Structures are given as structure tokens and as C-alpha cells.
Amino acid sequence: MSKQRTAHIISHTHWDREWYLPYEKHHVRLVELVDALLDKLDGDSAFRSFYLDGQTIILEDYLQVRPENKDRLEKYIREGRILIGPWYILQDAFLTSGEANVRNMQIGHQDALKYGAPAKIGYFPDTFGLVGQIPQLMKQSGIGNAFFGRGVKPTGFNNTVSDGGYESSFSELIWEGPDGSKVLGILFANWYSNGNEVPVDEAEAKAFWDRKLADAEKYAATGELLFMNGCDHQPLQLDLPEAIRTAEKLYPDTKFVHSNFPEYLNQLETALEGRELSTVKGELRSQRTDGWGTLVNTASARVYLKQMNQEGQALLEKVAEPLASMANLLGKDYPHHLFTYAWKTLMQNHPHDSICGCSVDEVHREMVTRFAKSRHVAEALIDDSKRVIADAVNTSVFAQYGEDPLPLVVFNTTGWNRTGTVSIELDAARLYLRDGLGLEETGRRMKAVELSGRELVDEQGNSVPCTVEDLGLLFGYDLPDDKFRQPYMCRRVKLTFQAADIAALGLRTYAWVRRNSAAASAKPASLFTGHRVMENANLKVEIAEDGSFVMTDKATGQVYRDLGVYENTGDIGNEYMYKQPEGEQALTTKGLAAQIRVLEDAPYRASVEVCHDWEIPASADEKLDEEMRELVYYPHRKAQRSSKLTTLKLRTVISLEAAGKGVHIETTIDNTAKDHRIRALFPTDLKASMHQVDSMFEIAERSIEPAPEWENPSNTQHQQAFVDVSGEGAGLTVANLGLNEYEVLRDGRNTIAVTLLRSVGELGDWGLFPTPEAQCLGVHTARMELIPHNGDGIASGAFTEAYQFQIPWTVSQTEMHEGLLSPVYTPFLWEGKELAFSSLKMNEATGDLLLRWYNMSREASELTLGLNIPHQHFYKTTILEEDAAPLTKSAAGCLSLLAGPCEIVTIGVRQ
């Protein structure tokens, strides 16, 4: 290493908003820190700058308490002495959706611009691994770098190329995404606190810098050495200028600079000219390690949080935003302010110590409230938008199909045509209390409403089989825009039926009409073809006495056996990592007698209920508490499971829809045990060495066999919507709702194991923080779909089915009226087999519609887009919705473009 070296010292604090303390206790400390920072900047020009952890929410949190200091903050931000952004929050990368990450970057930039300019720094200091599409997201955000603390293992010692056991020669590397985007990666090889608490005393400083300089040079590719002066919740080092002067005196051959990231990057890039760096491709998941410190099992800590997050993300990005965009086409204002508020509230649960479920119990209680708050806003936006759209549908056609029609609209807000089972609660009749009949008479009249003689019809008058559940007399109310609330009593019914062939981002209208029809009295069809056997045109499902089942894919002839067995093991780890007791044999429900009954037998769906009473150990033995108190590192623990047993009740509903391409599974667990894990097992019996898994804007490919360095017996990994194992001519996709942890077992059957529940009693990490609520006692429900296919998840449509599984149907009752929209309608028409639709929203500055897709394949794919709405032109833009590039339409008015491999494509529509 050349003696020409510069020590770049960057002042910062890594601010976990909540973790081992509840949010407000950290909040108090944040206010004290920023107060001290402003005072220091006021009085000492030698303290040049401070990096505010890459997240603009810190500004919100501080100004909530100190609004009088806004001008002081803005002054130093505009002067470049406080660097902010680019994110709104520092999120976990694997547990948050692609669109959530885009909104995070967009809102971070928007908020930063109110104070100055966002720092163009791809900042991931403590993120628990990184998804493969980060380089593309950075490039589309105008950022050419990524600073991170986890994910790769450098060799150090100035090797010119990495060897077989390491991923990078240095802490500096080239990180390449699956689309080919490249950024300069900077690994905090000595952590983001390697320049923390620099001594002023000469003797202490000599010992400090001798060690720190050597540590940095061990991994650095150049003489530009990075020292991060700060750590988690680290108070400001007020005497840093004095400490730098001490270092300059001790090391005249070294330049010490109170630096910042842009300055450091500028010097580093100059020094790297002509140097060879390793190129690391795709996901950064610490695969060349022993597997004990990867923190992957945060994907299954407090699963209920992940499920709430999946629901919240789906409602905002896949339902509320598309419906609001469609309502805007009809003249309704797009509520940007409410969407920003809902997204911010949701994203406040996305920091790694929050969404990962690895904090103290108080933190996660507050998260539940935030999830509810964001969801309530999303639901209100959905209700407003769907009402506007439904009121614009021409329902007058139904007058010819029967008496007293009650129209209803079914919305498909996914990006593909959709068929499936939907339910809606209809008011068959209402009487408003303002009519003055009195409660007794109003109730009597509603109870007397005749419900018989009705049937459901589509827009052409065809009868649609449905089941009707009388919900009886119910109270309701309207909240008009121009009047006081309007309470009413109603007679309500629940209709369940198959909504067929609804266009992508479209709607279809039905009506419940009164008419005499032979079809109404005809015997309904059944999907049951034998004892515990369900069958449609695509699949056959045979349920065994222990509740497991055999699924036959009729298209390929592939038979999948022993599906739906449950596995239970002990867990003596913590919120971060799973640890099975040594020598323990897993318990399963294979051969365990179950109570089985038909739950639903309708033309559109068949369902079977399977119930188990499962005796399992009640907890770990007493040694676990002893080891926790002694801070025994979890891989070294010797605790076993208790001999005391408890009954765990499992209820499984296995469903097959008439047009279904997969089998739906709903599992309800009444958890009475502690210190354990429950998984659902799905053997594939397919020969494969690799598998595919849904990640952020990518179908990632991963090896079933871990790297040679991997010592952890468990090889669990992250997923978002699904995981897939495919062999020659057949494949099995397992979709989930908020079940972010899976493992492909090396059991000779390539079994897909999905974690449904994990119960532990401590946070883990740097001390003892008991978390009794992380035991997740009580009732939990998990939902999955098994989708067999021909071995190509994209071409077969299996991945599309898995994505649609994430998104709820939307339904709305409406009135009989004329309207601008036909009963079957969509504003958009697009094609692209390899493309996954991601979002439809509106740009606040321009009023343009923005549609986003990503290419699921590693090959270029054509996207064709046509519109049924007036528009001026199309353009291609970035995730920041900037730098518009005009696109040429065909003579027919359609757009056609080639999406590159794994490319994220955003198309703007100027109205």
C-alpha cells in the first residue's frame, strides 16, 4: 500500500427510530443530538459537515418537537454542512415491496428538495442483505454508488482478483444488477463505526489510529480510507476538530479530512482510475459465510407484522392508486396528499429493526397501530374512488333482465385478465331514519323484505351461479359531502360467485335481479368428484386421512404427493436467527389423524376443512432461560425442548375454484406453545439444482445447495410473493400472503418449506432484551396458493397467478343509472408475456398517468400498450418520474417498445 493516504472522517449517526428502546425514548435522544449539532455548527466552522443517516424522516421527527429550528436546519442543509436524503426512511430491502422502495426514494427526494438538495448517496449502512435490483434503482435515481454494511465477504490484503471463497477483493467493488446496471459499491468492511470516538489525547490517539489505519488498509483498494465517525444513536463527537489536529500531528504522512460522502467519492473515483475491482453480481446475501450471522430469520420473526405489511402495501399500490387514477379520468381529484400520508405512515414500519420484528415489544405494538392507520386511509381512498367509477357505469341495461335490479361492479386492479371467486355484501333494501317511521316499524319493514326469486346476471343477462347468505337487519349510514350523516336500517345479503374474465385494470358489472327462471331451480354443479376429492379442468386434489393431499396437474400429468404436511421444531434462537436444539427430530402431522369435513360445495368453489389437535412441547426447557441470561451466543446454546406438552390446534381449509389454476390453503393456528417454529411442507419431487423466488422487481435465481462455507444446518431465505422449483416439463410455485421465509430442503425431494409461525422470547444481538410477545401466542392465520405448471413459471402464467394472489378483489354496489362507462370496461390494453405489471399512479407535478412494469426474464421482451382514453403522447421515464424520453406511437395509436432483460420500465401518459 502506498504511503500516500487520506483518512476521510465522516460524521454521522445511524438512527434506528425504534429498536431496543421504544420510538419516543429514541426520539428524545434524537432531539438532543440535533440540538447539539446545530449549536456546534453555529459555533465551530472546523466542524465541517454531518450526514443525517440518509433518511429525511429525521427532519420530521426533530421538527415535530423543535419547529422553531426549521430555519437553522435549512440554512446548514443549503450550505452543504448537513447532508440529507435520498430516502424517506432506511428500509429493509427484502421485506418491503418494489413500489414501497420507489415511493421511499420519491418521497425522500421530495422532502429533501424543500430544504435544499438530496445527497445522491445509495445508503444502506445496516440493511440485512440487499436485493439484486438495487443498482438499477440507484441508476434510475441518478445515483452511481451504494454504501452498505452487509452482503459480501472481501478478501482484503490487496488481492488483485477475488478467489473462490470470497466475493470481492476489496471493500470497493463494482456491483452489477441483473439488468446490467453497475454502481460503485462501498462495503463498510470495518463497519459504519470504524472512526467512532476519535481520541484527542496523543497516546490514546496513537493506539487508536495505528489500529484503525491498518484495519482500513487491509481492505481498501486505494489510499482513500473511509472512517465513519458515529454509530447507532451515537451522540455527536463535539471535539472531533481537536481530535483531527492530534492525528495530523502524529501522522504527517497522512492527510486527515473532516469529509463528506461526495468529497470522499470524488477522491476515490480519481484514485481508482486504472485499478481492477471485483464485479459482484445480483443479490448480496452473505452467502460465502458460515450462515450464522446473516439475520435471515428476521423474515419469520413476528410473522403477523409481515402479513399486515403485505396487506397495506397491496391496498395502496395495487388497489387504491389504480382506482384513484381511474377515478381521476372521470374528473375526481387525485388525492396526492393523502397518498403521501398513507405511504409515510406505512413506511415508518419499514426500517429493518421494525419490519424485521427484531425490536422490543413496545415497538411492535406501535407498529400495529401504524399499519391500521395507513390501511384505514387506503380503504377510505378505495371507497371514494370505486364509488365514483361505479356511479359512472351505465347500469340501465339490467332493467331488461328482471325486476328491481341491484347492480354491482367488480374491479380487477391487477395487471392481467382475471377470473375468480368474489363476495359482496348488498343492501337489498334500505329505510333511512330521517323518514320518521320509528325504529320498530323500520325494522319490521326491513325484516319483511322478500329475497326469494332473485338471481345474479351479467351484462348480457346470462345467469351467474351464486350463493346467497341472508345477513338480516343491519344498521348503516351515509356521510354525504353536503349533509349531516344519514343513518339507515337495511336488509343485507352476501353474494358469492365467480367473476369471469375481467380485463386488466378493468371492471365488469352484474346485477341481482328478481325473475322466474328455470336456471334458478337447477341443481348446482359440484367440484367434488369423490370422497375427499375435488376436481376442475386443470387440477385434481385428493385429501388423505391425515389432511395431507395429492395434487395432479392435468396439463402435464405431474403428481405432487404429501402436500400440506406441517412440521414443528424447537427454536432456541432469537428474533434475528433460528436455532434448532441439537439432535432434535422434527415433529410432523404426517399420519396424525384429522377431522375432515366438506366446508363448501358450490359451482364456483369447493372447500374442505381439516382440523388437527397436535401435541407438541410447551416450550424450551429451563436451560434456555439460563443461557439467555448468560448471553450465550445462540449457535452455542445447548437447551432442549420441555417434556411438558401442550395442544396446538390447527385448522386448514383447502379450496379449489372452478376456473382455478392453483389450490388455495388457509391455515389457522391457535398457538399455545413457546420457543418453536411451524412450517408447511410441499414436496416437489422435481430434479433441480436451482430455484426461483420473487424479490424486489426481480425473479431471483438461487442455488438449492448453499456455498461451501455455509455451516448453519438451516438454509432459510427471503421471498416476497412466491417461490418456485421447476424441473424438466413440470414446476411448482408456492404463493403466499406475507410469509417471507422459505427453504428448499435438501431432502431428496426438493421440498418447499414455508414458515408460518416462529416463536421466540428475546431480541438477541448485544444484550438481553426479553420479548415475551414475540412468542406469538394466540390465533394466527396464513394463506398460500399452490400453482403447478409446465416448468416455465413465466410462459405458463404461474407467476402471474401468484402475483394476482397478492391482490384483493374490489367490489361496489351501485344504482340503476345511465353512465359514461360501459358495463365491461378497461382504460388500458397491454401485452407482454414476460412483463409483470407493477403500478398505476399519477404524477403530482404534471398530472400524467404513470404505468410501471418489470421484465421477469433474462431476455429482452416486447411491451405493447394501447389506451381507451384520450391522450396526447407516451414517454419513458425513471422511477423518480424525471428525464422524460418521448416515445413514438404506431399508426393505430399504440405504443410498442423493447424492455431489456430485468428492466424496470416506467411509461408516462400525457393526457
N, C-alpha and C positions, 0 to 999 in steps of 0.2 A: 504494500500500500504506500502510495506517495505520501510524503510528509506534508504536502500542500493540502490542507484540510480546513473546512469551515464547519463550525458547530452552530447549526441553526436551532435556536431555542424558541419554541412557540408556546406562548402562554395560553392555557385553555383550562376548562373544567369539563369533565364528562358528566352530564347532568341527567341521570336517571330520575325522571319525575317522581317515581314511586318504586320502592323495592323492599329493602329491609326495614324501612320506615313508611308509614302511610304518606300519601301525597302532601297533605298540609304540613307535616313536620319537615319534609324536604323543602316545601315551599318557603317556609320561614327562613331556612338556611340560604335559599336562592336569593331572597330579598337582601339578606345581609351581604352576600357575595357581590351582587351587582352594585349595591350601595358603596361597598369598599372599592370596587373597580372604578366607578365614576369619580369618587374622591381622589383616587390615585391618578387617574388621567387628568383631572383638574390641576394637580399639583406637581406632576413629575413628567416632563417631556422625554426623559430617558426610558420610561416605561412605554414602549412604542405602540404595542398593539395587543389585542386579546381576541381569541377565536371563541365565539359563543356556541360551540358544540354543534354547529351545522343545523340547528333547528330553531325556527323563528317562534315557536310556541313559548320559548323562554321569555321573549319580549312581552307576550300576552300575560304570562304568569306574573312577571315582575310588575308590569304596569297596572295589573288588577289591584295591586296593593299600593303602588307608588306612581299614580297617574301624573303627579306633579313633576316627575323626572323625565317625561317623554322628550322634551326639547333637548335636554342634556344627552340622552341616548342618541337621538337623531344626529346631533352635532358630531359625535365621535364616530358614528357609523358613516356619515357622509365624508368625514375626513380620512376614513380608512383605518382608524385606530381600533374600532370594534368591527369584526367581520361576522356577518350573519348569513344564514341560509346555507345551502339551497333548499333544504327540506323544511316542511312544517314540523314534523317530528322525526326522530331517528327510529325507524321501524324495524321489526323483524322481517327478513326477506322471504322466508319460506312459508310463513303463516298468514301473509297478507296478499290480497289478490293483485294482479297486474294493474287493474284500474285503480285500486287504492293507492298503489305506488305512483301512478301517474297523477292522481289528484294531490297526493302528498307533494310532489315536485311542483305542480302548478300553483297550489296554494302557498307553498313556501316562497316561490318566486313573487307571487302577487303581494304577499305581505312584506317581503324584503324591499320591494320597489317603493313602498310607502315611506321607507326610511332612507333609502339610498339604492344600493345595488346588491344583489345576492352574490355571495362568493361562489365562483364556479369550481367547487371542490366536491368530488364524489366521496362523501364522508360516511364511512361505515366502521367506526372505531371498535365497537364491541358486538357487532352483529354476529349471530350464531351460524356462520356459514353464509354463502352468497349464491344466488341463483345465476344461471348461465347468461341470462339476458341483460344483466347489469351493464356491460359495455355498450350495448345498443341503446339502452335507456339513457346512459350518460351522453353518448354522442348526439342523440336527438335532443338533449337538453343543453347542448353547447358546452359540454364538459368533457375534457380529454383525459381524465385521471380518475383513479379510485384509491382511496386510502382505507385500509381495513386491517383488522387485528386477527382474524381467524380465517382458516380455509386452506392454506397451502403450507408446505413444510420446506423452508430453504436450507441449502447445504451450508452456506457461509464459506469461510476460508477462501473466498475469491476464486472459486472454480470458474472455468470459462463456459461450461455447459453443465446442466444438471445431470445427475446419474440416475440409475433405475430406481433408487429408493427415495428420491426427492422430486419435488415438483418445480423448484426454481433454484437457480444458482445463487441468487442474491435476494435481498429484501426488495429490490427493484425488479420489475418484470413487465413483460407485455401480456396483457390479459385480452384474450380474443373470445368473443361471443359466438354462438352458433351461426349467426348471420354473416360473420366475418368482421364485425366491428372490433376495433382494437383501441385500448386505452393503456396509458402508463399506470401500472399497478404499484402501489407502495404498501408493503406489508410492515406493520408495526412489529418487527421481529423481536424487539425487546420491550414490547407493549407500549401503550399510549401514555405511559407514566415514566418513561425511561429518563426523563430530565426533570423529574419531580423533586421539589425541595432542595434546590442547589445551595450548598453551604457558602457562607460568606467567610467564615474562619479559614485561614490558609491551610492549616494542617488537615482539617476536615475536607476542604475543597480538593486538596491534592489526592487524598484517598478516594474521594468521590469520582473525580474526573479520570484518574488512572483507570479505574474500573469501567466507567461509562464510555469513555472513548474507545477502549479496547472492545467492549461489547458491541458498539455500533459498527466499528471497522470489521468485525468478524463477519457481518452480513452485507455491508454496503458495497455497491459496485463502484462507487466513486469516493472522492474525498468530501463530498457534500453530505454531512452527517446530520440526521434529524433527531432532535431531543424534544420530547413533549413534556412541557412544564405544567403538569396537572394530572388529576386522576378523578375517580368517581367522587363527586360532590366536594372536590378539593377546594379549600379556600384559596384566595389569591395570595401569591407569594409577593408581598409588598417590597421586600428588599432584593428583588431579582436584579435590578441595575447594579447594585453593590456586589452581588454575587458574580455577575458577569465581569466586572472590573477585577475581582480577585482572580478569576480564571485567566483573564488576559495577561495578568502579571505572572502567573505560574507557567503558562504555555505560550511563549512568544511565537512559536511556530504554527499556532492555531488561531484562526480568526473566529471569535465568538460574536454572534449576532443575535440580538433580540429580534427574531424574524417573524414572518407570517407565511402562510401556505403559498400565495402567489409568488413571493420573493424566493422561497425555497425551490419551488418548481422551476422557475426561470433559471436559477443557477444549476439545478440538477440536470435539466434538459440540455443545457450547454455542455456540461461535463460528460454527458452520456453519448455525445456525438462520436460515432465510430466504435462505440462499445457494443459487444454482443450480450443480449439479455435473453433469458429463457422465455419462451412463449407458453403460457398456461392457457388451456382452452376449456371453456364451458364452466360448469358448476365448481364452486370452491367449497368442498365439504370435508376437508381434513382426512381424506381417505388414506393417506400414507402415514397414518399414526397408529397407535395401539388401540384406538377406538374407545378409550375410557373417558376422554375429556372433550368429546365432540358436542355435548349438550343436546344431542338429537332428541332425547326423550322429553324435552320440553314440549314436543309435539303432542304428547299424551298427558301432560300434567293438566289437571282440571279441564277435562275434555269439554265440559259444559260451556266454557268460555269460547272455545274454538267453534262450537256449534252456534252460539249467539253471534259470533263474528261472521260466520258464513251466511247466516240469515240476514244480518244487517248489510253486508256487502251486496248480496244478491238483490235485496229490495232496492237499494239506492242505484246501483249501476245497471241492473238488468231489468228493473221494473219501473221505478219512479222516473229516472232520467228519460228512457224511451217514451213513456206515456206523456211526460211533460213536453217533450219535443213534438209529439203528435198533436197534443192539445194546442201548442203554440201555432201550428199550421192552421188551426181553426180560430185563431185570434186571441187565445189566452196568453197572458204574460208568462214568460218562463221565470220561475222564482229562483234566480241565481243566489240571492242572499240566503234563502232557506236551505238550498243545497249545500252551500259553503258551511253553514252552521251544522247541518246534519253530518257532513263529511268530517268536519273538525271534531265534533263530539265523538264520532266513531273512531277516528284516528288517534284520539287521546288514549285509546286502549291498544294501540298498535306498537308502542315501544317493546323491546324484547323482554324486559322484565315484567311487562304487563300481559301481553297476549300469550307469552310463553308460559304463563301460570307459575312463575318462579319467584313470587314475592310473598310477603306475609299476608295473612288472611284479610286484614282491613283493606288492603289494596284491591283485592279481587272482589270484595263486597261492593266497593265503589264502582268497579268496572261493570258489574251487573246493572247498576243504575244508569251508567252512561250508555250501555248497549240499548237499554229500554228507551232512553231519551232520544237517541238517534233513530231508533226504529219507529217511535211514535211520530216523529217529523216525517219520515219516509212514508208511513202509512197515510198521514194526512195529505201529503202531496199526491200519492196514488189515488186516494179517494176523490180529490178535487179534479185531477186530470181525467180519470176514467169517466167521471160524470159528464164532463164537457164533451168528451168524444162520444159517449153513448147517446147523449142528447142530440148529437148531430147525425146519428144514423137514421135513415129512412126506414121506420118500422111499419109504415102503413100497409105494406104488402101482407102482413099477417091477418088483416081483417077478413081476407077471403078464405082463411083456412079454419076458422072456427069462431065461436063467440067468446067475448070477454078475454081477448088475448093479453097475456102478461109477458112482454118481451124482455129478453135478457141478452147481454153481449158478452162473448168470451174473447179475451185478448190473449194473443200469443206474443209475448215480448222477447222471445228467444230469436236468434238469427236464422232459424231454419223452419221449414214447414213442420207442423206438429199435430199429432193425434194422441189423445189420452183421456183419462177419466177426470172429470171436474165435478165439483159440488158448488151449489149456490143456495143461499137462503133467500127466499122470495116472500114478500108481503102479498098474500093472496087478497087481502082487503085491509083497509085502514079506516079508522074513525078518529078525527082529531078532537082533543078535549075542548078546543075552542068552540066546537059545535054545541056544547052545552047539554048533552044528553045525560050527563051524570055517569059516574064510573060503573055503576051496576048495570045500567041499560047498555052502555057502550060495550062492556064485557059480554053481556048476553048476546048482543047482535054479532059480535066477532066470533063467539063460540058457535053460532048458528050458521056461519058461512059454509056453504056446500063445496067440498073439494073433489067429489067424485065426478066421473065423466070427462076428466081432463087428460090431455096427453101433450107431450112435447113434440114440436115440429121444427124443421129447419126452414130456411128462407124459401124453399121450393114447396113447402107443405108436406114433405116426407116425414113420417112418424119416426121419432128417435126414441129407442127404448130407454127408460129411466126408472129409477125408484123414487118414491115419494115418502118422506117422513114428516108427519104432522108434528110441528113443534108447539102447537097450541097457541094460547093467548099470550102475547108479549107486549111489553112497553117499548116505545121508541120515541125519537124526537128528530126534528129537522133544526138546523141552525142557518136560517136564511141570511143573505147578505144585507137585507133591508128591513128585517123584522126581528122581534124578540123570538127566542126559542119557541118551537111549535111541538109540544108533546102530543103523542097519539098512542092508541092501542091498536094492535094489529093481530091478524091470524097469519101465522108464519109457517111456511113449509120448507123443507130441504129437498132439493132435486139433485140427484147424482146420475151422470150419464157420460157417454163417450162423445167428446168434441172431436170432430173428424176433419183432418186435412185443412188446418188453419194456417194461412200463409205466414211466412216470417215477418215479424213486426207488424202483424195484421190482426184482423178481428173477423168473427163470424157471429151472426145474430140468430137466436132461436126465440120461440115463444111457447108458453104453456097455455094451451087453448082448451076451451070446452067444446067437445064434439063427440058424436057417437061414431065409433069406428071399430071394425072387426079386429083391427090390429091391437086395439087396447085390451081385448079379451083373449088374444092369442097367447098360448103358453110360451113364456120367455125361453130363449136359448140358454144353454149352460156350457161352461168351460170345463166342467167335471166330466171325465170320461171313464171313471172307475173309482174304486175305494182309495181315497187319498191321492188321486191322480188328476192333475189339471193339464189342459192342453189347448193350444191355439195353433194357427197356421205355421208359426215359427218354432215353438218350443213345446216340450213335454216335460212335466215335473211330477216325480213320484216320491212321496214322502214316506220315510221309514218310521218304525215304531219309536225310535229314539229322537225323532224330529229332524234328523238329517235328511237330505234329499238327493235324488239323482236328476240331473237336467240333461235332456237330449236336444242338441241343436239340429233341427230337421234339415237345414240347408247344407250342413257339412257332414251330418251323421255322427259328429263327435259327441261322446257321452262323458259327462262330468259327474263323478261319484263322491259320496261322503261330504257333500257341501253343507255348510251351516252347522258344523260341529263347533262347540265352544271349548276354549282352552283357558285354564286358570292356573296361574303360578304365583308364588310369593314375590314380593318386591321389598327388599331391604335397602333400597336406594333413597332417592330424594326427588324433589321437583325437577331437578336437572337431568338425572340419569337413572335408568332402570338397573337394578341388580337382583338377579335371582339367587336365592340361597343355594350354597354349594351342595351338589349332589341331589337336589330336589327333583322329583319326577313330576312333570306337569299332569294336572287333572284335566279330564275332558268329559264331555257329555256323550261320547261315543258309547252306545249300549245302555245309557241311562234312560229308563222308561219315562215316557212323556204322556201328558194328557193332550189328546189331539181332537179337534172338532172343526167342522165347517163353520166359518165365520160369515162368509158372504158367497152367495151363488146368484149372480146377476149376469145379464147378457154382456155387459161391458167388463166385468171383473169377477174373478174367483179368488177367495182368500181362505186360508186355513190357519187356525190358531194352535200353537204348540206351547205347552206350559211345562216347565221343569221345576221341581223342588230339589235344589242341589246342595248337598252337604259339603262345605269347604272349611278350612281352618279359619277361625275367627280373627286372627291377627298373626303378627310375628311373635316369637317368644320374647321373654323378658330381656334377653341379651341385646336385642336391638336398641332398647332404651338406654342401656348401659353404653353401648358403642356410640350412639348419638351424642350422649353427654360427654364422652371422652374424645369426641371429634375424630373418631376412626374414619379414615378415608374409605369411601363406600366400596371400592373394589376389594378391600382387605377385610370386610366385615364377615363374621362367622355366624351371625344369627340364623336361626331356622324358623319354621312356622310353628305356631302353637298347636298343642294337641287338642285344644278346645275347638269344637265345631260350631258353625252357625249355618242356618238355612238361607241360601240365596235363591230368590225366586226369579226365574226367567220367563218372560212371555215373548214369543216370537210369532209374528204374523207374516206368512209367506203368501204373496199375491201375484197373480198373473192377469194382465189385462188382455182384452180381446185382440187388440192390434199390437200388443206389447212385443218389443224386441228383447226384453230382459225380464228377470224375476225380481220383484221388489221384496225387501226384507226389512221389517221393523222389529227391533229388539228392545224390550223394556226390561231393565234390571232394577230390582229392588235390593240395593246393596246394603248388606248388614255386616260386611267384613272390612277389615283394615289390612294395609300392607300387602296388597296383591294387585294382579293385573288380569283382565279378561280380554280375550281376543276371539274373533270369529275366523274360522279356518275354511279356505276354499281351495282344495287340491286341484291343480290344473292337469296333471299327468301329461304335460307337454314338454318336449325336449327343447331347451333354450338355455343359453348362457347369459343372455341379456334380457332386460325387460324395459318397458316404457312407463313413464309416470308423468302426470300433469304437474307442471310447475308454472311459474310466472311467465306468461306469453310463450310457453315452450312445452313441447312434448319431449322431456329429457330422456336420454337413454343411459341406463346404468347396468353395471355388471351384477349378476346374482352372487358371484363369488367376490368377497372383499379382497383388498390388497394384501400382499404377504405380511405386511407389518401389523395387520389388524389382529389383536389378541382378544378383544371383547367377544364372548360367546354370542352376544346379541348383535345383529346387523340391521336393526330397525332404521328406517329412513323416513324422510318427509314426502308427503303428497299434498296436492290440493284436491282437484275434482275426482281423480281416479288413478288406478294402477292397472297395468296390463301385462300379461305374459302371453306370448304368441309363439307358436311353432309352425311347422310346415302344414298349411291348409287349415289351421284352426287357431283360435285365440280366445282368451277370457279376460274381459275388462270388468273390474270391480269398482263401481262408482260409489261415492259416499257423500254425506252432508256433514261437513265439519269434523271428520275423523281424519286427522292429518298425519297419523303414524301408521306405517305398514312394514311388513317384512316379507320378502320372498324366501321361504325356508329352504335350506339345503337338505331336504329330507328324502330326496329321490323322486318326489312328486311335484316339485316346484310349487308348493302350496303358498297361496297368498294369504297372509295373516294380517287382519286389520284390528288395531287396538280400539276397543270400545270403552274401556274404563281403566284407569290406573289410580291406585290409592296409596298415598304416602303421607308421612307425618312430619316432614321437615323441609325447609327451604333448601338447605345444603350450602355449598360454597364456603365462605370464610369464617363461619362460626355456627353456633347452634341457634336456629330460629324455628321453634316449633310452629307447625301449620296444621292443626287438627282438622281444619275444614278442607284441606287437600286430600283427606281420606274419602271425600265424596260419598258420604253415607246418604242413603235415601234413594229416590226413584230417578233413573236416567233412561232416556230413550235414544236409540241410534238407528239411522236409516241408511240402507245401501241398496244398490241395484247390481245384479249380475247380468252381464251382457256378453253372450258368446258371439263369435264371428268367424270369418274365414281366414284369419291370420293377418289381415291388414286392417288395423283399427280405424284408419282414416278412410280408405276406399269403401269399407263395408258400412260406414256410418255409425260404428260402435262408439267412437269418441264423441260424435255429435250427440248421440243418445245420452252419453254420460254428462255432457255439458248441459243438455236440457234438463236432466235430473236435478240440477242445482237450482232451477228457476221455477218459482211457483206460478201456477195459472192465475190470471186475474179475471174476475167476473163482475158484472154490474147489472142490476135491474134497471130498466128504463120504462118510458111510457110509449103509448102509441102516438106517433107524430111523423110529419114529413121531415126530411133531412138532406144535408148535402152529401152524406156518405152512403154508399150502397150497403146492404146488409152483409156483404162479404167484401172486405176492403183491405188493402195494404198500400202505403205510400211508396214502398221501396221494393225493387226487384233486383236480386243479385244472384250470381252464380260463382262458384269457386270451390271445387270439391275438397281441396287441401287447406282451405282457409277456415279459420274459426272466427266467428263474429264476436266482438268484444264489447262495443259500446255504441250508443247513440245519445248525443247530448247537444247542447247549444253553447256557442261561444258568446261570452258576455259582452266582449268589446264590439264584435261585428254583427251578432245576431245570426251568424251562419250555423247550419247544422254540421256536426262533426260525426262521422262514422269511422269506426276502427275495426280492423281485422288483424290477425296474425297468421302467418303461414305455418301450419303444423308440420310440414315436411321439410326435408333437407334438399329439396329440389325447387326450382322456380315454378310458380303456379299462376295461372291467369285469373284475374278478378274482373268480372263484368257487372256493372251497376247501371240500372235504369230507374227512373223515377216516375211516379204517377202524380207529381205535384209540380207546379210552376217553379222554374229555377233559371238562373242566368248562366252559371257555369260551374264546373268542378275544379278543384285544385288539390294538390297533395301537400301535406304539412307534417309537422313533427308532433311529438306528444305535448309540447308546450303550445301548440297551435300557432306557431310562428313560421316565418320564412315560407310563405305560400308559393308553390310552383304550379302555374296553370296547366290544366290537362285538356286535351282535345277530345270532344265528343264525336261519335260516329254520326253518319247521316241520319240514323234512326234516333239520335239523341241520347244514346247510351255511352257509357264510359267503359273502356277496356284497358287494363294495364297489367304488367307482369310484376308479381310480387316475388322478391328474391327469397332464397332459402331462409326460413325462420324470420323473415322480415316482419316488423310491426308497421302496418300501413294505416295512415290516417287520411281520410278524404274529407275535404270541406265542400259544402254545397252552398253557394251563394244564391239566396232567394230573390 
